[in-house]
Amino acid sequence: MVDTTTKVQDALKIALEKEKASYKFYKKAAETVNDPGAKKMFSFLAKEEEKHINMLEEEYDKNILQEM
């Protein structure tokens, strides 16, 4: 039987995977492009994704690991 904690845990894991993939994409794009404006934009987006990753990891630690 799947309980609420398992569902939340799975959702957080999926969200983390998506955020990490987005971070890698934007970071690589920032390293690849030559246009300074595009480089700045992609760097900004990578930093935003990094914030999301940190937020989700904190949420996971706070809500999932404490329940184990």
CHARMM-style PDB file with segment names, atoms N, HN, CA, C and O in Angstrom:
ATOM      1  N   MET     1       0.843  -1.186   0.000  1.00  0.00      PROA
ATOM      2  CA  MET     1       0.000   0.000   0.000  1.00  0.00      PROA
ATOM      3  C   MET     1       0.885   1.245   0.000  1.00  0.00      PROA
ATOM      4  O   MET     1       1.853   1.326   0.757  1.00  0.00      PROA
ATOM      5  N   VAL     2       0.552   2.200  -0.842  1.00  0.00      PROA
ATOM      6  HN  VAL     2      -0.234   2.134  -1.457  1.00  0.00      PROA
ATOM      7  CA  VAL     2       1.316   3.437  -0.945  1.00  0.00      PROA
ATOM      8  C   VAL     2       0.681   4.473  -0.030  1.00  0.00      PROA
ATOM      9  O   VAL     2      -0.512   4.758  -0.124  1.00  0.00      PROA
ATOM     10  N   ASP     3       1.502   5.033   0.859  1.00  0.00      PROA
ATOM     11  HN  ASP     3       2.471   4.801   0.936  1.00  0.00      PROA
ATOM     12  CA  ASP     3       0.972   6.052   1.752  1.00  0.00      PROA
ATOM     13  C   ASP     3       1.328   7.448   1.233  1.00  0.00      PROA
ATOM     14  O   ASP     3       2.029   7.596   0.232  1.00  0.00      PROA
ATOM     15  N   THR     4       0.832   8.456   1.931  1.00  0.00      PROA
ATOM     16  HN  THR     4       0.262   8.336   2.744  1.00  0.00      PROA
ATOM     17  CA  THR     4       1.052   9.836   1.516  1.00  0.00      PROA
ATOM     18  C   THR     4       2.526  10.193   1.498  1.00  0.00      PROA
ATOM     19  O   THR     4       2.980  10.891   0.591  1.00  0.00      PROA
ATOM     20  N   THR     5       3.279   9.729   2.478  1.00  0.00      PROA
ATOM     21  HN  THR     5       2.910   9.162   3.215  1.00  0.00      PROA
ATOM     22  CA  THR     5       4.710  10.022   2.537  1.00  0.00      PROA
ATOM     23  C   THR     5       5.429   9.497   1.308  1.00  0.00      PROA
ATOM     24  O   THR     5       6.297  10.176   0.759  1.00  0.00      PROA
ATOM     25  N   THR     6       5.083   8.309   0.878  1.00  0.00      PROA
ATOM     26  HN  THR     6       4.378   7.757   1.325  1.00  0.00      PROA
ATOM     27  CA  THR     6       5.705   7.728  -0.312  1.00  0.00      PROA
ATOM     28  C   THR     6       5.379   8.560  -1.546  1.00  0.00      PROA
ATOM     29  O   THR     6       6.254   8.798  -2.379  1.00  0.00      PROA
ATOM     30  N   LYS     7       4.145   9.000  -1.672  1.00  0.00      PROA
ATOM     31  HN  LYS     7       3.434   8.807  -0.996  1.00  0.00      PROA
ATOM     32  CA  LYS     7       3.745   9.825  -2.809  1.00  0.00      PROA
ATOM     33  C   LYS     7       4.503  11.147  -2.818  1.00  0.00      PROA
ATOM     34  O   LYS     7       4.977  11.588  -3.865  1.00  0.00      PROA
ATOM     35  N   VAL     8       4.616  11.774  -1.663  1.00  0.00      PROA
ATOM     36  HN  VAL     8       4.231  11.416  -0.812  1.00  0.00      PROA
ATOM     37  CA  VAL     8       5.350  13.039  -1.558  1.00  0.00      PROA
ATOM     38  C   VAL     8       6.823  12.803  -1.857  1.00  0.00      PROA
ATOM     39  O   VAL     8       7.448  13.592  -2.566  1.00  0.00      PROA
ATOM     40  N   GLN     9       7.374  11.731  -1.327  1.00  0.00      PROA
ATOM     41  HN  GLN     9       6.866  11.090  -0.751  1.00  0.00      PROA
ATOM     42  CA  GLN     9       8.775  11.392  -1.569  1.00  0.00      PROA
ATOM     43  C   GLN     9       9.027  11.201  -3.063  1.00  0.00      PROA
ATOM     44  O   GLN     9      10.008  11.720  -3.597  1.00  0.00      PROA
ATOM     45  N   ASP    10       8.164  10.473  -3.730  1.00  0.00      PROA
ATOM     46  HN  ASP    10       7.368  10.051  -3.296  1.00  0.00      PROA
ATOM     47  CA  ASP    10       8.304  10.253  -5.172  1.00  0.00      PROA
ATOM     48  C   ASP    10       8.191  11.562  -5.944  1.00  0.00      PROA
ATOM     49  O   ASP    10       8.955  11.804  -6.879  1.00  0.00      PROA
ATOM     50  N   ALA    11       7.247  12.398  -5.557  1.00  0.00      PROA
ATOM     51  HN  ALA    11       6.627  12.202  -4.798  1.00  0.00      PROA
ATOM     52  CA  ALA    11       7.060  13.683  -6.232  1.00  0.00      PROA
ATOM     53  C   ALA    11       8.297  14.563  -6.067  1.00  0.00      PROA
ATOM     54  O   ALA    11       8.730  15.214  -7.018  1.00  0.00      PROA
ATOM     55  N   LEU    12       8.861  14.582  -4.868  1.00  0.00      PROA
ATOM     56  HN  LEU    12       8.509  14.053  -4.096  1.00  0.00      PROA
ATOM     57  CA  LEU    12      10.065  15.382  -4.631  1.00  0.00      PROA
ATOM     58  C   LEU    12      11.251  14.849  -5.427  1.00  0.00      PROA
ATOM     59  O   LEU    12      12.047  15.626  -5.954  1.00  0.00      PROA
ATOM     60  N   LYS    13      11.370  13.537  -5.515  1.00  0.00      PROA
ATOM     61  HN  LYS    13      10.723  12.906  -5.088  1.00  0.00      PROA
ATOM     62  CA  LYS    13      12.460  12.947  -6.299  1.00  0.00      PROA
ATOM     63  C   LYS    13      12.335  13.306  -7.776  1.00  0.00      PROA
ATOM     64  O   LYS    13      13.324  13.647  -8.424  1.00  0.00      PROA
ATOM     65  N   ILE    14      11.123  13.228  -8.302  1.00  0.00      PROA
ATOM     66  HN  ILE    14      10.319  12.950  -7.776  1.00  0.00      PROA
ATOM     67  CA  ILE    14      10.894  13.578  -9.708  1.00  0.00      PROA
ATOM     68  C   ILE    14      11.191  15.057  -9.934  1.00  0.00      PROA
ATOM     69  O   ILE    14      11.843  15.425 -10.910  1.00  0.00      PROA
ATOM     70  N   ALA    15      10.710  15.895  -9.030  1.00  0.00      PROA
ATOM     71  HN  ALA    15      10.179  15.595  -8.237  1.00  0.00      PROA
ATOM     72  CA  ALA    15      10.955  17.334  -9.154  1.00  0.00      PROA
ATOM     73  C   ALA    15      12.449  17.635  -9.115  1.00  0.00      PROA
ATOM     74  O   ALA    15      12.937  18.470  -9.877  1.00  0.00      PROA
ATOM     75  N   LEU    16      13.174  16.959  -8.231  1.00  0.00      PROA
ATOM     76  HN  LEU    16      12.777  16.281  -7.612  1.00  0.00      PROA
ATOM     77  CA  LEU    16      14.629  17.154  -8.150  1.00  0.00      PROA
ATOM     78  C   LEU    16      15.318  16.744  -9.443  1.00  0.00      PROA
ATOM     79  O   LEU    16      16.214  17.441  -9.920  1.00  0.00      PROA
ATOM     80  N   GLU    17      14.909  15.631 -10.005  1.00  0.00      PROA
ATOM     81  HN  GLU    17      14.181  15.065  -9.618  1.00  0.00      PROA
ATOM     82  CA  GLU    17      15.490  15.183 -11.279  1.00  0.00      PROA
ATOM     83  C   GLU    17      15.268  16.224 -12.373  1.00  0.00      PROA
ATOM     84  O   GLU    17      16.179  16.526 -13.143  1.00  0.00      PROA
ATOM     85  N   LYS    18      14.054  16.768 -12.435  1.00  0.00      PROA
ATOM     86  HN  LYS    18      13.315  16.522 -11.809  1.00  0.00      PROA
ATOM     87  CA  LYS    18      13.725  17.769 -13.458  1.00  0.00      PROA
ATOM     88  C   LYS    18      14.532  19.045 -13.252  1.00  0.00      PROA
ATOM     89  O   LYS    18      15.053  19.615 -14.211  1.00  0.00      PROA
ATOM     90  N   GLU    19      14.635  19.493 -12.011  1.00  0.00      PROA
ATOM     91  HN  GLU    19      14.211  19.030 -11.232  1.00  0.00      PROA
ATOM     92  CA  GLU    19      15.394  20.712 -11.720  1.00  0.00      PROA
ATOM     93  C   GLU    19      16.878  20.525 -12.040  1.00  0.00      PROA
ATOM     94  O   GLU    19      17.518  21.423 -12.588  1.00  0.00      PROA
ATOM     95  N   LYS    20      17.417  19.360 -11.697  1.00  0.00      PROA
ATOM     96  HN  LYS    20      16.898  18.631 -11.252  1.00  0.00      PROA
ATOM     97  CA  LYS    20      18.828  19.094 -11.986  1.00  0.00      PROA
ATOM     98  C   LYS    20      19.083  19.048 -13.487  1.00  0.00      PROA
ATOM     99  O   LYS    20      20.110  19.533 -13.963  1.00  0.00      PROA
ATOM    100  N   ALA    21      18.153  18.467 -14.228  1.00  0.00      PROA
ATOM    101  HN  ALA    21      17.319  18.074 -13.842  1.00  0.00      PROA
ATOM    102  CA  ALA    21      18.294  18.424 -15.690  1.00  0.00      PROA
ATOM    103  C   ALA    21      18.236  19.834 -16.273  1.00  0.00      PROA
ATOM    104  O   ALA    21      19.000  20.169 -17.179  1.00  0.00      PROA
ATOM    105  N   SER    22      17.337  20.648 -15.756  1.00  0.00      PROA
ATOM    106  HN  SER    22      16.717  20.375 -15.020  1.00  0.00      PROA
ATOM    107  CA  SER    22      17.234  22.030 -16.228  1.00  0.00      PROA
ATOM    108  C   SER    22      18.494  22.810 -15.889  1.00  0.00      PROA
ATOM    109  O   SER    22      18.994  23.582 -16.708  1.00  0.00      PROA
ATOM    110  N   TYR    23      19.007  22.608 -14.680  1.00  0.00      PROA
ATOM    111  HN  TYR    23      18.601  21.981 -14.015  1.00  0.00      PROA
ATOM    112  CA  TYR    23      20.243  23.276 -14.275  1.00  0.00      PROA
ATOM    113  C   TYR    23      21.384  22.927 -15.233  1.00  0.00      PROA
ATOM    114  O   TYR    23      22.100  23.809 -15.708  1.00  0.00      PROA
ATOM    115  N   LYS    24      21.541  21.646 -15.508  1.00  0.00      PROA
ATOM    116  HN  LYS    24      20.960  20.929 -15.122  1.00  0.00      PROA
ATOM    117  CA  LYS    24      22.609  21.209 -16.420  1.00  0.00      PROA
ATOM    118  C   LYS    24      22.432  21.815 -17.808  1.00  0.00      PROA
ATOM    119  O   LYS    24      23.403  22.242 -18.433  1.00  0.00      PROA
ATOM    120  N   PHE    25      21.187  21.851 -18.288  1.00  0.00      PROA
ATOM    121  HN  PHE    25      20.399  21.504 -17.780  1.00  0.00      PROA
ATOM    122  CA  PHE    25      20.905  22.414 -19.604  1.00  0.00      PROA
ATOM    123  C   PHE    25      21.313  23.887 -19.663  1.00  0.00      PROA
ATOM    124  O   PHE    25      22.030  24.304 -20.572  1.00  0.00      PROA
ATOM    125  N   TYR    26      20.848  24.676 -18.680  1.00  0.00      PROA
ATOM    126  HN  TYR    26      20.265  24.338 -17.941  1.00  0.00      PROA
ATOM    127  CA  TYR    26      21.146  26.109 -18.689  1.00  0.00      PROA
ATOM    128  C   TYR    26      22.629  26.381 -18.477  1.00  0.00      PROA
ATOM    129  O   TYR    26      23.188  27.291 -19.090  1.00  0.00      PROA
ATOM    130  N   LYS    27      23.268  25.601 -17.615  1.00  0.00      PROA
ATOM    131  HN  LYS    27      22.814  24.862 -17.117  1.00  0.00      PROA
ATOM    132  CA  LYS    27      24.704  25.780 -17.372  1.00  0.00      PROA
ATOM    133  C   LYS    27      25.489  25.493 -18.649  1.00  0.00      PROA
ATOM    134  O   LYS    27      26.389  26.251 -19.010  1.00  0.00      PROA
ATOM    135  N   LYS    28      25.153  24.411 -19.326  1.00  0.00      PROA
ATOM    136  HN  LYS    28      24.422  23.795 -19.033  1.00  0.00      PROA
ATOM    137  CA  LYS    28      25.825  24.062 -20.583  1.00  0.00      PROA
ATOM    138  C   LYS    28      25.568  25.131 -21.645  1.00  0.00      PROA
ATOM    139  O   LYS    28      26.474  25.506 -22.389  1.00  0.00      PROA
ATOM    140  N   ALA    29      24.338  25.614 -21.708  1.00  0.00      PROA
ATOM    141  HN  ALA    29      23.602  25.309 -21.103  1.00  0.00      PROA
ATOM    142  CA  ALA    29      24.005  26.660 -22.676  1.00  0.00      PROA
ATOM    143  C   ALA    29      24.818  27.920 -22.400  1.00  0.00      PROA
ATOM    144  O   ALA    29      25.306  28.561 -23.331  1.00  0.00      PROA
ATOM    145  N   ALA    30      24.966  28.278 -21.125  1.00  0.00      PROA
ATOM    146  HN  ALA    30      24.569  27.758 -20.368  1.00  0.00      PROA
ATOM    147  CA  ALA    30      25.753  29.462 -20.765  1.00  0.00      PROA
ATOM    148  C   ALA    30      27.212  29.300 -21.168  1.00  0.00      PROA
ATOM    149  O   ALA    30      27.862  30.269 -21.561  1.00  0.00      PROA
ATOM    150  N   GLU    31      27.724  28.084 -21.073  1.00  0.00      PROA
ATOM    151  HN  GLU    31      27.196  27.297 -20.754  1.00  0.00      PROA
ATOM    152  CA  GLU    31      29.116  27.821 -21.443  1.00  0.00      PROA
ATOM    153  C   GLU    31      29.302  27.778 -22.960  1.00  0.00      PROA
ATOM    154  O   GLU    31      30.408  27.989 -23.458  1.00  0.00      PROA
ATOM    155  N   THR    32      28.228  27.506 -23.686  1.00  0.00      PROA
ATOM    156  HN  THR    32      27.330  27.334 -23.281  1.00  0.00      PROA
ATOM    157  CA  THR    32      28.313  27.273 -25.126  1.00  0.00      PROA
ATOM    158  C   THR    32      28.119  28.541 -25.961  1.00  0.00      PROA
ATOM    159  O   THR    32      28.809  28.753 -26.958  1.00  0.00      PROA
ATOM    160  N   VAL    33      27.170  29.378 -25.539  1.00  0.00      PROA
ATOM    161  HN  VAL    33      26.609  29.206 -24.729  1.00  0.00      PROA
ATOM    162  CA  VAL    33      26.835  30.551 -26.358  1.00  0.00      PROA
ATOM    163  C   VAL    33      27.936  31.601 -26.310  1.00  0.00      PROA
ATOM    164  O   VAL    33      28.681  31.703 -25.336  1.00  0.00      PROA
ATOM    165  N   ASN    34      28.017  32.370 -27.375  1.00  0.00      PROA
ATOM    166  HN  ASN    34      27.412  32.287 -28.166  1.00  0.00      PROA
ATOM    167  CA  ASN    34      29.011  33.443 -27.454  1.00  0.00      PROA
ATOM    168  C   ASN    34      28.420  34.807 -27.133  1.00  0.00      PROA
ATOM    169  O   ASN    34      29.135  35.712 -26.703  1.00  0.00      PROA
ATOM    170  N   ASP    35      27.131  34.954 -27.340  1.00  0.00      PROA
ATOM    171  HN  ASP    35      26.551  34.219 -27.689  1.00  0.00      PROA
ATOM    172  CA  ASP    35      26.470  36.236 -27.097  1.00  0.00      PROA
ATOM    173  C   ASP    35      26.450  36.541 -25.596  1.00  0.00      PROA
ATOM    174  O   ASP    35      25.935  35.743 -24.813  1.00  0.00      PROA
ATOM    175  N   PRO    36      27.006  37.690 -25.188  1.00  0.00      PROA
ATOM    176  CA  PRO    36      27.057  38.023 -23.754  1.00  0.00      PROA
ATOM    177  C   PRO    36      25.677  38.091 -23.091  1.00  0.00      PROA
ATOM    178  O   PRO    36      25.520  37.681 -21.941  1.00  0.00      PROA
ATOM    179  N   GLY    37      24.689  38.604 -23.810  1.00  0.00      PROA
ATOM    180  HN  GLY    37      24.817  38.936 -24.745  1.00  0.00      PROA
ATOM    181  CA  GLY    37      23.340  38.679 -23.243  1.00  0.00      PROA
ATOM    182  C   GLY    37      22.742  37.306 -23.010  1.00  0.00      PROA
ATOM    183  O   GLY    37      22.115  37.055 -21.981  1.00  0.00      PROA
ATOM    184  N   ALA    38      22.938  36.422 -23.971  1.00  0.00      PROA
ATOM    185  HN  ALA    38      23.447  36.626 -24.807  1.00  0.00      PROA
ATOM    186  CA  ALA    38      22.431  35.054 -23.833  1.00  0.00      PROA
ATOM    187  C   ALA    38      23.177  34.324 -22.722  1.00  0.00      PROA
ATOM    188  O   ALA    38      22.576  33.582 -21.946  1.00  0.00      PROA
ATOM    189  N   LYS    39      24.484  34.537 -22.651  1.00  0.00      PROA
ATOM    190  HN  LYS    39      24.973  35.140 -23.282  1.00  0.00      PROA
ATOM    191  CA  LYS    39      25.291  33.906 -21.603  1.00  0.00      PROA
ATOM    192  C   LYS    39      24.792  34.337 -20.222  1.00  0.00      PROA
ATOM    193  O   LYS    39      24.648  33.517 -19.314  1.00  0.00      PROA
ATOM    194  N   LYS    40      24.531  35.643 -20.083  1.00  0.00      PROA
ATOM    195  HN  LYS    40      24.647  36.308 -20.820  1.00  0.00      PROA
ATOM    196  CA  LYS    40      24.035  36.175 -18.811  1.00  0.00      PROA
ATOM    197  C   LYS    40      22.672  35.574 -18.461  1.00  0.00      PROA
ATOM    198  O   LYS    40      22.429  35.192 -17.317  1.00  0.00      PROA
ATOM    199  N   MET    41      21.786  35.495 -19.458  1.00  0.00      PROA
ATOM    200  HN  MET    41      21.983  35.806 -20.388  1.00  0.00      PROA
ATOM    201  CA  MET    41      20.453  34.945 -19.232  1.00  0.00      PROA
ATOM    202  C   MET    41      20.525  33.481 -18.809  1.00  0.00      PROA
ATOM    203  O   MET    41      19.881  33.083 -17.838  1.00  0.00      PROA
ATOM    204  N   PHE    42      21.308  32.674 -19.536  1.00  0.00      PROA
ATOM    205  HN  PHE    42      21.831  32.997 -20.325  1.00  0.00      PROA
ATOM    206  CA  PHE    42      21.415  31.257 -19.197  1.00  0.00      PROA
ATOM    207  C   PHE    42      22.074  31.052 -17.832  1.00  0.00      PROA
ATOM    208  O   PHE    42      21.695  30.146 -17.090  1.00  0.00      PROA
ATOM    209  N   SER    43      23.048  31.880 -17.503  1.00  0.00      PROA
ATOM    210  HN  SER    43      23.356  32.617 -18.105  1.00  0.00      PROA
ATOM    211  CA  SER    43      23.683  31.795 -16.178  1.00  0.00      PROA
ATOM    212  C   SER    43      22.670  32.107 -15.086  1.00  0.00      PROA
ATOM    213  O   SER    43      22.625  31.432 -14.058  1.00  0.00      PROA
ATOM    214  N   PHE    44      21.863  33.127 -15.315  1.00  0.00      PROA
ATOM    215  HN  PHE    44      21.900  33.675 -16.150  1.00  0.00      PROA
ATOM    216  CA  PHE    44      20.815  33.484 -14.362  1.00  0.00      PROA
ATOM    217  C   PHE    44      19.834  32.324 -14.176  1.00  0.00      PROA
ATOM    218  O   PHE    44      19.487  31.967 -13.050  1.00  0.00      PROA
ATOM    219  N   LEU    45      19.397  31.747 -15.288  1.00  0.00      PROA
ATOM    220  HN  LEU    45      19.679  32.037 -16.202  1.00  0.00      PROA
ATOM    221  CA  LEU    45      18.451  30.631 -15.211  1.00  0.00      PROA
ATOM    222  C   LEU    45      19.055  29.429 -14.487  1.00  0.00      PROA
ATOM    223  O   LEU    45      18.361  28.753 -13.728  1.00  0.00      PROA
ATOM    224  N   ALA    46      20.332  29.161 -14.712  1.00  0.00      PROA
ATOM    225  HN  ALA    46      20.896  29.711 -15.329  1.00  0.00      PROA
ATOM    226  CA  ALA    46      21.007  28.062 -14.007  1.00  0.00      PROA
ATOM    227  C   ALA    46      21.013  28.320 -12.504  1.00  0.00      PROA
ATOM    228  O   ALA    46      20.772  27.410 -11.711  1.00  0.00      PROA
ATOM    229  N   LYS    47      21.290  29.566 -12.115  1.00  0.00      PROA
ATOM    230  HN  LYS    47      21.486  30.305 -12.759  1.00  0.00      PROA
ATOM    231  CA  LYS    47      21.297  29.911 -10.686  1.00  0.00      PROA
ATOM    232  C   LYS    47      19.906  29.758 -10.073  1.00  0.00      PROA
ATOM    233  O   LYS    47      19.770  29.319  -8.932  1.00  0.00      PROA
ATOM    234  N   GLU    48      18.884  30.118 -10.830  1.00  0.00      PROA
ATOM    235  HN  GLU    48      18.995  30.475 -11.758  1.00  0.00      PROA
ATOM    236  CA  GLU    48      17.513  29.948 -10.342  1.00  0.00      PROA
ATOM    237  C   GLU    48      17.187  28.470 -10.140  1.00  0.00      PROA
ATOM    238  O   GLU    48      16.574  28.094  -9.141  1.00  0.00      PROA
ATOM    239  N   GLU    49      17.596  27.645 -11.085  1.00  0.00      PROA
ATOM    240  HN  GLU    49      18.093  27.950 -11.897  1.00  0.00      PROA
ATOM    241  CA  GLU    49      17.368  26.203 -10.951  1.00  0.00      PROA
ATOM    242  C   GLU    49      18.120  25.649  -9.747  1.00  0.00      PROA
ATOM    243  O   GLU    49      17.627  24.761  -9.051  1.00  0.00      PROA
ATOM    244  N   GLU    50      19.312  26.178  -9.508  1.00  0.00      PROA
ATOM    245  HN  GLU    50      19.712  26.899 -10.073  1.00  0.00      PROA
ATOM    246  CA  GLU    50      20.097  25.746  -8.346  1.00  0.00      PROA
ATOM    247  C   GLU    50      19.357  26.076  -7.047  1.00  0.00      PROA
ATOM    248  O   GLU    50      19.371  25.289  -6.101  1.00  0.00      PROA
ATOM    249  N   LYS    51      18.716  27.236  -7.010  1.00  0.00      PROA
ATOM    250  HN  LYS    51      18.704  27.876  -7.778  1.00  0.00      PROA
ATOM    251  CA  LYS    51      17.909  27.605  -5.838  1.00  0.00      PROA
ATOM    252  C   LYS    51      16.757  26.615  -5.649  1.00  0.00      PROA
ATOM    253  O   LYS    51      16.455  26.199  -4.531  1.00  0.00      PROA
ATOM    254  N   HSD    52      16.127  26.249  -6.757  1.00  0.00      PROA
ATOM    255  HN  HSD    52      16.373  26.587  -7.665  1.00  0.00      PROA
ATOM    256  CA  HSD    52      15.020  25.292  -6.684  1.00  0.00      PROA
ATOM    257  C   HSD    52      15.501  23.938  -6.168  1.00  0.00      PROA
ATOM    258  O   HSD    52      14.825  23.294  -5.367  1.00  0.00      PROA
ATOM    259  N   ILE    53      16.673  23.515  -6.633  1.00  0.00      PROA
ATOM    260  HN  ILE    53      17.223  24.039  -7.283  1.00  0.00      PROA
ATOM    261  CA  ILE    53      17.255  22.248  -6.174  1.00  0.00      PROA
ATOM    262  C   ILE    53      17.474  22.293  -4.669  1.00  0.00      PROA
ATOM    263  O   ILE    53      17.100  21.364  -3.952  1.00  0.00      PROA
ATOM    264  N   ASN    54      18.080  23.375  -4.195  1.00  0.00      PROA
ATOM    265  HN  ASN    54      18.383  24.129  -4.778  1.00  0.00      PROA
ATOM    266  CA  ASN    54      18.340  23.515  -2.759  1.00  0.00      PROA
ATOM    267  C   ASN    54      17.044  23.509  -1.962  1.00  0.00      PROA
ATOM    268  O   ASN    54      16.963  22.885  -0.904  1.00  0.00      PROA
ATOM    269  N   MET    55      16.034  24.201  -2.468  1.00  0.00      PROA
ATOM    270  HN  MET    55      16.100  24.708  -3.327  1.00  0.00      PROA
ATOM    271  CA  MET    55      14.747  24.259  -1.789  1.00  0.00      PROA
ATOM    272  C   MET    55      14.107  22.870  -1.707  1.00  0.00      PROA
ATOM    273  O   MET    55      13.594  22.482  -0.658  1.00  0.00      PROA
ATOM    274  N   LEU    56      14.139  22.132  -2.804  1.00  0.00      PROA
ATOM    275  HN  LEU    56      14.557  22.447  -3.656  1.00  0.00      PROA
ATOM    276  CA  LEU    56      13.554  20.789  -2.816  1.00  0.00      PROA
ATOM    277  C   LEU    56      14.329  19.827  -1.921  1.00  0.00      PROA
ATOM    278  O   LEU    56      13.732  18.982  -1.255  1.00  0.00      PROA
ATOM    279  N   GLU    57      15.652  19.952  -1.902  1.00  0.00      PROA
ATOM    280  HN  GLU    57      16.137  20.639  -2.443  1.00  0.00      PROA
ATOM    281  CA  GLU    57      16.458  19.096  -1.025  1.00  0.00      PROA
ATOM    282  C   GLU    57      16.158  19.386   0.440  1.00  0.00      PROA
ATOM    283  O   GLU    57      16.077  18.464   1.252  1.00  0.00      PROA
ATOM    284  N   GLU    58      15.991  20.663   0.782  1.00  0.00      PROA
ATOM    285  HN  GLU    58      16.056  21.412   0.122  1.00  0.00      PROA
ATOM    286  CA  GLU    58      15.630  21.024   2.155  1.00  0.00      PROA
ATOM    287  C   GLU    58      14.257  20.462   2.513  1.00  0.00      PROA
ATOM    288  O   GLU    58      14.056  19.941   3.611  1.00  0.00      PROA
ATOM    289  N   GLU    59      13.329  20.571   1.588  1.00  0.00      PROA
ATOM    290  HN  GLU    59      13.493  20.994   0.697  1.00  0.00      PROA
ATOM    291  CA  GLU    59      11.978  20.043   1.806  1.00  0.00      PROA
ATOM    292  C   GLU    59      12.020  18.526   2.004  1.00  0.00      PROA
ATOM    293  O   GLU    59      11.340  17.989   2.878  1.00  0.00      PROA
ATOM    294  N   TYR    60      12.811  17.852   1.197  1.00  0.00      PROA
ATOM    295  HN  TYR    60      13.363  18.289   0.487  1.00  0.00      PROA
ATOM    296  CA  TYR    60      12.963  16.399   1.312  1.00  0.00      PROA
ATOM    297  C   TYR    60      13.541  16.038   2.681  1.00  0.00      PROA
ATOM    298  O   TYR    60      13.023  15.162   3.373  1.00  0.00      PROA
ATOM    299  N   ASP    61      14.614  16.722   3.056  1.00  0.00      PROA
ATOM    300  HN  ASP    61      15.034  17.434   2.494  1.00  0.00      PROA
ATOM    301  CA  ASP    61      15.248  16.443   4.348  1.00  0.00      PROA
ATOM    302  C   ASP    61      14.290  16.702   5.505  1.00  0.00      PROA
ATOM    303  O   ASP    61      14.217  15.917   6.449  1.00  0.00      PROA
ATOM    304  N   LYS    62      13.568  17.795   5.424  1.00  0.00      PROA
ATOM    305  HN  LYS    62      13.627  18.433   4.656  1.00  0.00      PROA
ATOM    306  CA  LYS    62      12.669  18.190   6.506  1.00  0.00      PROA
ATOM    307  C   LYS    62      11.463  17.258   6.625  1.00  0.00      PROA
ATOM    308  O   LYS    62      11.071  16.890   7.733  1.00  0.00      PROA
ATOM    309  N   ASN    63      10.887  16.882   5.510  1.00  0.00      PROA
ATOM    310  HN  ASN    63      11.206  17.181   4.610  1.00  0.00      PROA
ATOM    311  CA  ASN    63       9.622  16.140   5.551  1.00  0.00      PROA
ATOM    312  C   ASN    63       9.743  14.641   5.357  1.00  0.00      PROA
ATOM    313  O   ASN    63       8.887  13.897   5.835  1.00  0.00      PROA
ATOM    314  N   ILE    64      10.758  14.179   4.686  1.00  0.00      PROA
ATOM    315  HN  ILE    64      11.454  14.783   4.298  1.00  0.00      PROA
ATOM    316  CA  ILE    64      10.872  12.744   4.411  1.00  0.00      PROA
ATOM    317  C   ILE    64      11.858  12.079   5.361  1.00  0.00      PROA
ATOM    318  O   ILE    64      11.529  11.080   6.000  1.00  0.00      PROA
ATOM    319  N   LEU    65      13.053  12.621   5.456  1.00  0.00      PROA
ATOM    320  HN  LEU    65      13.321  13.433   4.936  1.00  0.00      PROA
ATOM    321  CA  LEU    65      14.072  11.982   6.294  1.00  0.00      PROA
ATOM    322  C   LEU    65      13.685  11.971   7.765  1.00  0.00      PROA
ATOM    323  O   LEU    65      14.011  11.025   8.482  1.00  0.00      PROA
ATOM    324  N   GLN    66      12.991  13.015   8.227  1.00  0.00      PROA
ATOM    325  HN  GLN    66      12.726  13.783   7.645  1.00  0.00      PROA
ATOM    326  CA  GLN    66      12.579  13.062   9.629  1.00  0.00      PROA
ATOM    327  C   GLN    66      11.506  12.024   9.943  1.00  0.00      PROA
ATOM    328  O   GLN    66      11.368  11.597  11.090  1.00  0.00      PROA
ATOM    329  N   GLU    67      10.746  11.619   8.928  1.00  0.00      PROA
ATOM    330  HN  GLU    67      10.857  11.966   7.997  1.00  0.00      PROA
ATOM    331  CA  GLU    67       9.683  10.635   9.145  1.00  0.00      PROA
ATOM    332  C   GLU    67      10.197   9.204   9.106  1.00  0.00      PROA
ATOM    333  O   GLU    67       9.476   8.277   9.474  1.00  0.00      PROA
ATOM    334  N   MET    68      11.432   9.016   8.663  1.00  0.00      PROA
ATOM    335  HN  MET    68      12.018   9.769   8.364  1.00  0.00      PROA
ATOM    336  CA  MET    68      11.981   7.658   8.548  1.00  0.00      PROA
ATOM    337  C   MET    68      12.522   7.185   9.871  1.00  0.00      PROA
ATOM    338  OT1 MET    68      13.024   6.065   9.968  1.00  0.00      PROA
TER     339      MET     68
END
